């Protein structure tokens, strides 16, 4: 007579526990490899490339947001390089810089507005997670504008700020800059006041 098997069948709960453990090990292993690549400056983009949503078309940033400009500021939708991607340059009256046709001059203040389709299932929370793994990434803080959560990145060493939001299927970025250096503190404060006014006036469509 054939011997009866003494092996016990795993219950549904035990199978679920084993599957969860295996998934956790894979996630931890993947995170370890990602951190190792970040520290060596060779982060693989494959994880994000396979999440590119080819069904979402590029949109000019003006189709996604609206804003109010303070006195003296203007909008340039034909700025060099930027116009090819539907990006917009907001500039003070005395602006001169890399997008004005003369890269040797730098004065005034500006904000570059841009947008691109987000990676599939990407949220601002996930973006912050990947951001936190990169020791070389700039500091950031959570912000909210017009009810939309985002982050503000600050890198004093390079003198720039970036605002990033995810709304619907798009990542929307604002990059302000004060180009004038040999000006009074009062003038710089006015530039910053104008920039803050524009950022806070933004409404998402």
Rosetta silent file (secondary structure, phi, psi, omega in degrees, C-alpha in Angstrom):
SEQUENCE: XXXXXXXXXXXXXXXXXXXXXXXXXXXXXXXXXXXXXXXXXXXXXXXXXXXXXXXXXXXXXXXXXXXXXXXXXXXXXXXXXXXXXXXXXXXXXXXXXXXXXXXXXXXXXXXXXXXXXXXXXXXXXXXXXXXXXXXXXXXXXXXXXXXXXXXXXXXXXXXXXXXXXXXXXXXXXXXXXXXXXXXXXXXXXXXXXXXXXXXXXXXXX
SCORE:     score description
SCORE:     0.000 S_00000001
   1 L     0.000  137.495  178.545    0.000    0.000    0.000 S_00000001
   2 L   -66.339  142.538 -179.671    1.289    3.486   -0.814 S_00000001
   3 L   -74.777  141.957  177.058    2.328    5.497    2.199 S_00000001
   4 L   -76.112  139.437  179.053    0.205    8.438    3.149 S_00000001
   5 L   -69.772  136.093  179.730    1.941   11.787    2.932 S_00000001
   6 L   -96.096   -0.742 -179.392    2.672   13.317    6.312 S_00000001
   7 L   -71.748  134.196  178.464    3.120   16.829    4.873 S_00000001
   8 L   -90.555  138.595  176.692    0.574   19.325    6.105 S_00000001
   9 L   -74.962  140.914  178.698   -1.044   21.681    3.648 S_00000001
  10 L   -74.797  139.064  177.045   -0.485   25.347    4.320 S_00000001
  11 L   -73.527  165.649  179.252   -3.531   27.326    5.272 S_00000001
  12 H   -59.840  -37.598 -179.622   -4.551   30.359    3.242 S_00000001
  13 H   -66.643  -40.438  179.087   -3.303   32.605    6.050 S_00000001
  14 H   -66.483  -39.955  178.197    0.108   30.898    6.105 S_00000001
  15 H   -62.619  -41.880  179.395    0.418   31.202    2.317 S_00000001
  16 H   -63.680  -40.938 -179.752   -0.416   34.897    2.536 S_00000001
  17 H   -64.087  -42.011  179.291    2.169   35.389    5.296 S_00000001
  18 H   -66.028  -41.251  179.157    4.883   33.660    3.247 S_00000001
  19 H   -64.209  -40.195  179.194    4.010   35.679    0.134 S_00000001
  20 H   -64.912  -40.058  179.215    4.115   38.906    2.155 S_00000001
  21 H   -64.259  -42.480  179.085    7.504   37.963    3.607 S_00000001
  22 H   -63.180  -41.382  179.103    8.901   37.223    0.146 S_00000001
  23 H   -64.227  -40.892  179.307    7.588   40.556   -1.151 S_00000001
  24 H   -62.616  -42.062  179.346    9.125   42.397    1.805 S_00000001
  25 H   -62.451  -41.944  179.178   12.514   40.752    1.163 S_00000001
  26 H   -64.416  -41.506 -179.576   12.354   41.770   -2.506 S_00000001
  27 H   -64.954  -44.812  179.862   11.415   45.344   -1.595 S_00000001
  28 H   -64.711  -39.617  178.368   14.196   45.656    0.975 S_00000001
  29 H   -64.598  -42.334  178.617   16.678   44.142   -1.450 S_00000001
  30 H   -64.407  -41.288  178.820   15.580   46.523   -4.196 S_00000001
  31 H   -63.893  -41.424  179.044   15.818   49.503   -1.864 S_00000001
  32 H   -60.676  -44.765 -179.633   19.310   48.442   -0.753 S_00000001
  33 H   -65.124  -39.186  179.600   20.473   48.185   -4.364 S_00000001
  34 H   -62.780  -47.383 -179.997   18.907   51.540   -5.195 S_00000001
  35 H   -60.810  -40.919  179.364   20.632   53.257   -2.261 S_00000001
  36 H   -61.775  -40.753  179.616   23.932   51.622   -3.227 S_00000001
  37 H   -67.961  -38.504  178.609   23.569   52.930   -6.777 S_00000001
  38 H   -61.304  -45.961 -177.558   22.687   56.406   -5.511 S_00000001
  39 H   -65.078  -25.711  178.434   25.759   56.509   -3.288 S_00000001
  40 L   -96.266    4.707  176.694   27.953   55.526   -6.235 S_00000001
  41 L    70.480   27.077 -178.154   26.294   58.085   -8.493 S_00000001
  42 L  -134.095   56.176 -178.874   24.919   55.494  -10.924 S_00000001
  43 L   -68.799  128.471  178.172   21.167   55.369  -10.350 S_00000001
  44 L   -76.880  137.256  179.940   19.429   53.200  -12.932 S_00000001
  45 L   -95.347    1.404 -176.032   16.516   54.880  -14.696 S_00000001
  46 H   -57.911  -40.923 -177.969   14.964   51.579  -15.806 S_00000001
  47 H   -57.125  -35.166 -178.769   12.503   51.570  -12.900 S_00000001
  48 H   -89.330  -31.980 -178.949   11.090   54.877  -14.129 S_00000001
  49 H   -61.903  -37.622 -179.099   11.446   54.258  -17.862 S_00000001
  50 L   -74.104   -8.331  179.985    9.054   51.303  -17.734 S_00000001
  51 L  -104.447    7.918  176.662    6.503   53.573  -16.034 S_00000001
  52 E   -65.870  126.367 -178.297    6.411   56.219  -18.758 S_00000001
  53 L   -90.715  100.540 -176.074    2.770   56.674  -19.698 S_00000001
  54 L   -74.636   -9.200  179.954    2.757   56.842  -23.490 S_00000001
  55 L   -86.957   -8.460 -179.978   -0.984   57.513  -23.533 S_00000001
  56 L  -100.079  123.095 -178.269   -0.576   60.927  -21.913 S_00000001
  57 L   -84.453  150.425  173.131    0.281   63.745  -24.296 S_00000001
  58 L   -62.041  146.476  177.220    2.555   66.666  -23.464 S_00000001
  59 L  -132.956  141.423  172.151    0.697   69.835  -22.555 S_00000001
  60 L   -60.534  142.923 -176.627    1.853   73.448  -22.412 S_00000001
  61 H   -60.812  -27.361 -179.744    2.086   74.463  -18.775 S_00000001
  62 H   -68.395  -17.773  175.395   -0.416   77.282  -19.413 S_00000001
  63 H   -78.858  -10.594 -173.949   -3.077   74.624  -20.068 S_00000001
  64 L  -111.639  -22.252 -178.499   -2.561   73.329  -16.527 S_00000001
  65 E  -141.767  162.675  169.831   -2.226   76.458  -14.373 S_00000001
  66 E  -132.460  162.980 -175.659   -3.084   80.148  -14.222 S_00000001
  67 L  -161.258  168.053  179.257   -1.377   82.934  -12.266 S_00000001
  68 L  -120.327  131.513 -178.938   -1.263   86.678  -11.642 S_00000001
  69 L   -97.047  139.381  175.683    1.796   88.799  -12.405 S_00000001
  70 L   -74.042  168.819 -179.445    2.848   91.777  -10.272 S_00000001
  71 L   -57.026  133.947  177.477    3.486   95.185  -11.810 S_00000001
  72 L    93.249  -15.518  179.659    6.485   95.235  -14.161 S_00000001
  73 L   -90.644  152.711  178.688    6.542   91.482  -14.797 S_00000001
  74 E  -140.486  168.249 -176.772    5.744   89.912  -18.164 S_00000001
  75 E  -112.333  131.801  179.968    5.229   86.511  -19.715 S_00000001
  76 E  -122.528  106.592  179.449    7.471   85.136  -22.465 S_00000001
  77 L   -94.400    1.852  179.615    6.145   82.054  -24.268 S_00000001
  78 L  -118.702   22.673 -179.744    8.809   82.292  -26.984 S_00000001
  79 L   -62.489  147.428 -179.618   11.909   82.217  -24.790 S_00000001
  80 L   -52.981  137.285  177.334   14.893   80.383  -26.248 S_00000001
  81 L    70.600  -49.437 -174.410   14.790   76.595  -25.711 S_00000001
  82 H   -60.275  -40.070 -174.315   11.814   76.813  -23.339 S_00000001
  83 H   -62.322  -25.818 -178.243    9.204   77.338  -26.057 S_00000001
  84 H   -65.631  -23.303 -178.755   10.033   73.962  -27.637 S_00000001
  85 H  -109.169    9.344 -178.742    8.574   72.192  -24.591 S_00000001
  86 L    75.068   15.813  178.497    5.629   74.486  -23.977 S_00000001
  87 L   -83.411  164.233 -175.147    7.404   76.020  -20.988 S_00000001
  88 E  -129.985  141.718  174.549    7.009   79.671  -20.020 S_00000001
  89 E  -107.068  120.353  171.896    9.427   82.309  -18.758 S_00000001
  90 E  -100.323  131.987 -172.047    8.047   84.883  -16.331 S_00000001
  91 E  -141.767  149.502  175.777   10.433   87.806  -15.988 S_00000001
  92 L   -75.160  166.789 -175.937   10.878   91.125  -14.240 S_00000001
  93 L   -60.699  -30.419 -176.919   11.142   94.320  -16.280 S_00000001
  94 L  -100.602   20.706 -177.373   14.948   94.380  -15.963 S_00000001
  95 L   -66.662  136.657  168.735   15.467   90.683  -16.760 S_00000001
  96 E  -150.486  129.184 -176.284   18.490   89.662  -18.811 S_00000001
  97 L  -173.813 -164.049 -173.425   19.800   86.122  -18.813 S_00000001
  98 L   -61.334  -20.727 -178.290   20.327   82.831  -20.647 S_00000001
  99 L  -102.909    8.889 -179.568   16.831   82.839  -22.165 S_00000001
 100 L  -102.599   -1.087  178.959   16.936   86.426  -23.428 S_00000001
 101 L    99.303   -8.406  178.888   19.467   85.807  -26.181 S_00000001
 102 L  -133.102   94.971 -175.207   22.456   87.267  -24.352 S_00000001
 103 L   -72.827   -9.467 -179.365   23.981   84.803  -21.910 S_00000001
 104 L   -81.194  -16.989 -179.431   26.657   87.314  -20.865 S_00000001
 105 L  -103.715  139.991  177.588   24.138   89.501  -19.059 S_00000001
 106 L  -140.795  110.090  178.243   22.437   88.518  -15.814 S_00000001
 107 E  -155.324  161.886  178.349   19.989   90.833  -14.120 S_00000001
 108 L    79.529 -157.863 -178.962   16.502   90.931  -12.680 S_00000001
 109 E  -140.712  159.851 -177.816   14.469   87.918  -11.593 S_00000001
 110 E  -154.722  163.967  170.822   12.575   85.142  -13.325 S_00000001
 111 E  -136.814  126.724  174.065   10.449   82.030  -12.896 S_00000001
 112 E   -96.466  126.069  178.313   10.526   79.130  -15.351 S_00000001
 113 E  -107.283  129.724 -179.205    7.234   77.228  -15.507 S_00000001
 114 E  -144.509  160.634  178.987    7.255   73.704  -16.914 S_00000001
 115 E  -150.886  151.848  176.963    5.162   70.546  -17.034 S_00000001
 116 E  -154.212  154.563  176.916    5.515   66.951  -18.189 S_00000001
 117 E   -59.524  137.535 -179.932    3.458   63.738  -17.978 S_00000001
 118 L   -78.652  163.001  172.783    4.064   62.013  -14.657 S_00000001
 119 E   -70.126  150.449 -178.428    5.256   58.421  -14.331 S_00000001
 120 L   -56.167  132.724  176.832    2.425   55.916  -13.932 S_00000001
 121 L    66.840    6.692 -179.826    1.063   55.800  -10.366 S_00000001
 122 L   -68.641  134.679  174.588    3.579   58.433   -9.220 S_00000001
 123 L  -124.764  165.000  178.515    2.470   60.487   -6.217 S_00000001
 124 H   -64.789  -29.799  178.909    4.187   63.324   -4.392 S_00000001
 125 H   -66.217  -42.773  178.615    4.617   60.933   -1.456 S_00000001
 126 H   -67.504  -40.699  178.784    6.538   58.433   -3.597 S_00000001
 127 H   -56.992  -43.172  179.470    8.625   61.221   -5.132 S_00000001
 128 H   -63.633  -35.397  179.483    9.630   62.309   -1.624 S_00000001
 129 H   -63.379  -50.096  179.390   10.592   58.712   -0.767 S_00000001
 130 H   -64.018  -38.168  178.838   13.008   58.389   -3.707 S_00000001
 131 H   -59.013  -41.362 -175.849   14.238   61.902   -3.011 S_00000001
 132 H   -68.318  -21.755 -179.073   15.067   60.961    0.609 S_00000001
 133 H   -79.067  -19.269 -177.713   17.306   58.081   -0.514 S_00000001
 134 L   -91.736  109.546 -178.191   19.623   60.374   -2.446 S_00000001
 135 L   -66.672  -18.887 -178.204   22.136   61.916   -0.052 S_00000001
 136 L   -92.020   -2.586 -177.396   23.109   64.457   -2.707 S_00000001
 137 L   -76.416  151.627 -179.174   19.604   65.808   -3.219 S_00000001
 138 L   -70.251  161.864  176.489   18.750   69.299   -1.931 S_00000001
 139 E   -66.549  154.289  178.142   16.713   69.890    1.214 S_00000001
 140 E  -145.281  163.267  173.194   12.968   70.206    0.794 S_00000001
 141 E  -139.423  153.165  179.588    9.843   71.065    2.723 S_00000001
 142 E   -73.656  139.336  175.974    6.175   70.234    2.209 S_00000001
 143 E  -139.141  165.799  175.752    3.982   72.974    0.777 S_00000001
 144 E  -142.391  128.133  177.447    0.419   73.320   -0.466 S_00000001
 145 E  -130.041  129.591 -179.804   -0.841   75.763   -3.090 S_00000001
 146 L    53.181   35.981  177.074   -4.461   75.947   -4.233 S_00000001
 147 L    79.370    3.129 -178.471   -5.160   72.749   -2.294 S_00000001
 148 E  -105.689  128.008  179.612   -2.478   70.746   -4.145 S_00000001
 149 E   -76.349  143.605  178.301    0.358   69.155   -2.155 S_00000001
 150 E  -157.405 -172.001  175.967    3.910   69.657   -3.345 S_00000001
 151 E  -131.872  153.799  175.529    7.475   70.168   -2.215 S_00000001
 152 E  -117.929  114.745  179.023    9.867   73.092   -2.270 S_00000001
 153 E   -92.793  137.045  178.973   13.498   72.144   -2.872 S_00000001
 154 E  -129.605  129.703  178.429   16.198   74.529   -1.718 S_00000001
 155 E  -132.415   83.853 -176.732   19.864   74.362   -2.603 S_00000001
 156 L   -57.503  -30.569 -177.985   21.631   77.441   -1.186 S_00000001
 157 L   -61.166  -32.625 -179.600   25.007   76.223   -2.466 S_00000001
 158 L  -107.407   -0.893  174.467   23.799   76.689   -6.042 S_00000001
 159 L    67.936   37.395  178.292   21.396   79.522   -5.279 S_00000001
 160 E  -136.128  162.045  174.613   18.203   78.018   -6.642 S_00000001
 161 E  -130.384  151.449  174.604   14.769   76.857   -5.561 S_00000001
 162 E  -138.239  136.301  173.685   12.367   74.443   -7.211 S_00000001
 163 E  -110.945  131.568 -179.067    8.684   73.852   -6.557 S_00000001
 164 E  -128.417  131.701  178.081    7.249   70.512   -7.673 S_00000001
 165 E  -132.105  151.336  172.363    3.601   69.455   -7.781 S_00000001
 166 E  -121.244  117.802 -178.589    1.757   66.423   -9.135 S_00000001
 167 E  -133.379  119.082 -177.449   -1.777   67.152  -10.319 S_00000001
 168 L    63.735 -125.809 -178.145   -3.751   64.632  -12.333 S_00000001
 169 L   -97.926   14.265 -172.742   -1.447   63.091  -14.940 S_00000001
 170 E  -129.464  146.751  169.516    1.189   65.817  -14.849 S_00000001
 171 E   -98.813  127.533 -176.221    4.240   66.921  -12.905 S_00000001
 172 E  -120.291  130.407 -173.715    4.358   70.720  -12.748 S_00000001
 173 E  -128.151  138.483  174.595    7.506   72.595  -11.790 S_00000001
 174 E  -120.026  129.229 -178.582    8.270   76.234  -10.966 S_00000001
 175 E  -125.756   93.710  178.791   11.901   77.373  -10.870 S_00000001
 176 E   -82.978  155.128  177.742   12.410   80.942   -9.580 S_00000001
 177 E  -155.367  142.042  171.354   15.747   82.737   -9.652 S_00000001
 178 E  -106.830  112.988 -173.776   17.157   86.128   -8.718 S_00000001
 179 L   -88.520  -29.455 -179.325   19.890   86.880  -11.236 S_00000001
 180 L   -68.032  132.858  179.899   21.002   90.321  -10.035 S_00000001
 181 L  -111.180  -46.820 -176.645   23.922   90.104   -7.624 S_00000001
 182 L   -88.521   59.499  177.490   25.300   93.622   -7.173 S_00000001
 183 L  -131.006  165.272 -177.792   22.074   95.149   -5.899 S_00000001
 184 L   -70.740  161.479  176.750   20.879   96.284   -2.498 S_00000001
 185 H   -60.449  -35.609  179.653   19.145   94.013   -0.018 S_00000001
 186 H   -61.447  -42.328  179.568   16.013   96.091   -0.521 S_00000001
 187 H   -66.987  -44.254  178.829   15.974   95.320   -4.256 S_00000001
 188 H   -61.744  -39.639  178.750   16.578   91.600   -3.671 S_00000001
 189 H   -63.464  -35.327  178.695   13.772   91.541   -1.113 S_00000001
 190 H   -68.745  -40.617  175.371   11.431   93.104   -3.672 S_00000001
 191 H   -57.500  -47.114 -177.957   12.357   90.446   -6.243 S_00000001
 192 H   -64.785  -37.339  177.877   11.612   87.743   -3.669 S_00000001
 193 H   -62.686  -41.904  178.041    8.337   89.418   -2.741 S_00000001
 194 H   -64.453  -43.424  179.384    7.294   89.418   -6.410 S_00000001
 195 H   -61.096  -47.075  179.622    8.277   85.753   -6.809 S_00000001
 196 H   -60.966  -38.066  179.797    6.308   84.744   -3.705 S_00000001
 197 H   -62.277  -43.293 -179.890    3.314   86.720   -4.976 S_00000001
 198 H   -66.807  -48.054 -178.840    3.313   84.833   -8.292 S_00000001
 199 H   -57.844  -45.254 -177.258    3.802   81.410   -6.693 S_00000001
 200 H   -73.161  -15.482  179.187    0.990   81.999   -4.198 S_00000001
 201 H   -87.544   -8.794 -174.248   -1.358   83.229   -6.945 S_00000001
 202 L   -64.876  134.685  175.163   -1.083   79.990   -8.938 S_00000001
 203 E  -124.780  134.560 -179.687   -4.292   78.073   -9.515 S_00000001
 204 E   -89.053  137.672 -178.537   -4.408   74.561  -10.935 S_00000001
 205 L   -90.226    0.000    0.000   -6.896   73.820  -13.710 S_00000001
